[in-house]
Amino acid sequence: MSASPGAPVVFGITGASGAPYAVRLLRALNDSGTPVRLIVSGYGLRLLKEESGIDGVDGLRAATGDWSRVELYDSLDRGATPASGSAPSAGMVICPCSMGTLASIAAGTSRNLVERAADVALKERRPLILVPRETPLSLLHLENMTRLTRAGATVMPAAPGFYHRPRSIDDLVDFVVARILDHLRVAHDVGNRWKSGERPA
């Protein structure tokens, strides 16, 4: 089963560094009118507070626009809707994705709803985008990423480019978020696209 156009995007937020990416991505999904099934781990909530000053779900809601299309799920409820392959989905993104989460998905252990939903995306052949933010990478990290790539996931490290000449942290965040949205096939106007050697319009 492939992705279902118009179906919700499953969005997991875990405890790896990179809260600004998560906040901007959720805002962009909301601005685009994309339905979202949101799962925030306990460490994800801690991360949002420590890195972005966002206190709890209410704070996240206030920072990310219209939540009329957002469904929030308990990260410990492995029986919730995103845990089933029968629930239509346009794919899943985990941003940021901790190395513990990445390793668990690679091993298929499904300890919580984020990991189970990722397992579902793989088995149903739906897009699964993992956005780790870790450096340096150990051999175990690289082997887990290789295993997941072979299984069909897209590993997209939060590594912004500089060819667009960013002037702010927001510009760097937008660079990564735009790439995620492209892979989710969500239309957007986040960031600037590369153009070179093209005739002026």
N, C-alpha and C positions, 0 to 999 in steps of 0.2 A: 504494500500500500504506500503510495507516495503522498506528498503534502497536499492538503485540500485548500485551494485558493479561497480567500475570504474567511477561512477558519482562524481561530485565535492562535497567536504566537505564545508559546509557553516560555516564561522568562524567570530564570532562577538567579538569585543574588546570594553569593556565599561570602566567606570571610577573607578572601584574598584582598590585598591592597588594590584600590582602584574604584572607590566609591563614586567619584565624579563621572566615570564612564557609565555606571549603572543609572545614576540620576538623569544624565543627559539622554541616555537611550530610552528610558521609560518616558521621558517628556516627549521625545521625538515620535515614539510609537503612539502616544496619546494624541499628539498634534496631527498625526496622519490618519486618525480614526481607526487604527488597527486594534481589534479585540486582543486583550492580553490576559493570560492566566498567570498570575504572579505568585512566586514562591520565594520567600525570604527566610534564609536560615537564621538561627539564633546569632551566629557569628556574623552573618550579613547585617543584622540590625546593629550589632556592636560596631561594625566597620562604618556604617553610615553615620553613626554618632561621632566616632573618633575622627573621621576624615572630612566629613561634610557638615557636621553640626546638626544632623537630622535626627531628631529624637523620636523613634518609634514609627509605626505605620502612619499615624496622623501627620507627622512631620514630612514623611515621604509623599503623602498625598498632597500636602500643601505646596511641595516643591516641584511637582511634576504635572500639573494641569488637570484636565478633565478626566476623572476616573469612571465615567459612566460606562465604559467598555472594559473596565478592569475587574477581574474576579481574583480575590486573594485567597490563598490556600495555606493551611498549616503545614509547615515543612516536615512535621513528624507524622502526618496522616498519609500513610502509604496506600490508603484505599480511596483517596480523593480522585476526582475526574482525570487529572493529568496522568494518573497511574495506569490508565487503560488504553490499549491500542484502538479500541472501538470509538474513542472520543476523537472527533475530527481535530486536526491540528495543521497549521501551516509550517510547523517546525519549532525548534527550541533553541534558545540561547542561554548560556550561563555566563554572566558578566557582573563582576569578575568571577573567575573560576579558581578556587583554591587547588593546590596540588593534591591535597587529600581527597577532594571531590573528584578530580581528574583520575586519580589512581583507582578510586572505588568504581567509577564508571568503566574504566579499562578492565577491571576484574569482574564486573557484573554483579557486585555485591548488593547494590540497592539498599543502602542503610536508611535512607530517608526519601521524601517525596521528590526532591531535586534529582537525586541519583536514579530513582525509579523512572521518573519522566524521561530522563536522558536515555535510559535503557530502552524505553518504549520507542523513542525517536529512532534509535538504531535498528531495532528489530522491525519496525514498520517502514524503514528506508525513507525516513523524513529528514530534512535538514537538521543537523545538530552542530551548533557553533559554540566552541569553548574559547573563552577569552582569559587566558592566564596572565598574571602579572608577577613574574618571578625572575630573579637573576642573582647569580648565575644558575644555569640549569644542570642538575646532576644527570648521570647516565640513566638513573631510574625515571626521572622526569621525561627525558627524551624517548626512552623505550615505551613509556606509557602513551606519550603523544603519537609515536609511530603506530602503536597497536590500535589506537582510536582512529587514526587516519585511515588505516587499512580497513577498519570496520565501517567507515563511511562518514565519520565526523570531520568537521573543518576546525582545525586548531588555529586560532587567530590571536597571537600574542598582542597585548596592548603596547604596540611599538609604533608610535606616530612618526610620520615622515616630516621632512623639513623643506622639501622642494616647493611647497606652497608659501614659504616664508611666514610662518606663524608669528603673530605679534602678542599672543596671550596664551595662558594655560587653556582657556576655552577653545582656542583654535586647535591646540594639540588634542584635546578631548574630542572635538568634532571630527578630526581626521579619522580616529579609530571608530567612532560611532557611525560615521558615514559608510565605512567599509562593512560594518556589521549589517546595517540596513540594506546595503546592496545584496549581500548574501542571503538575507531574508526575503529579498525581492519586494521590499517596501519602498514605494516612491517617496522621495524626500528632496529637500533642498538644503541639507546640512553640509556645511563645508564647501570647499572649492574643488572642482575636478581638474585634472591635469589636461592641458591643451598645449600642443607644440606643433609647429609647421602647418597649421590649418589656415585657410583663407579667412579673413575677417568676414563676418556676416554682412 
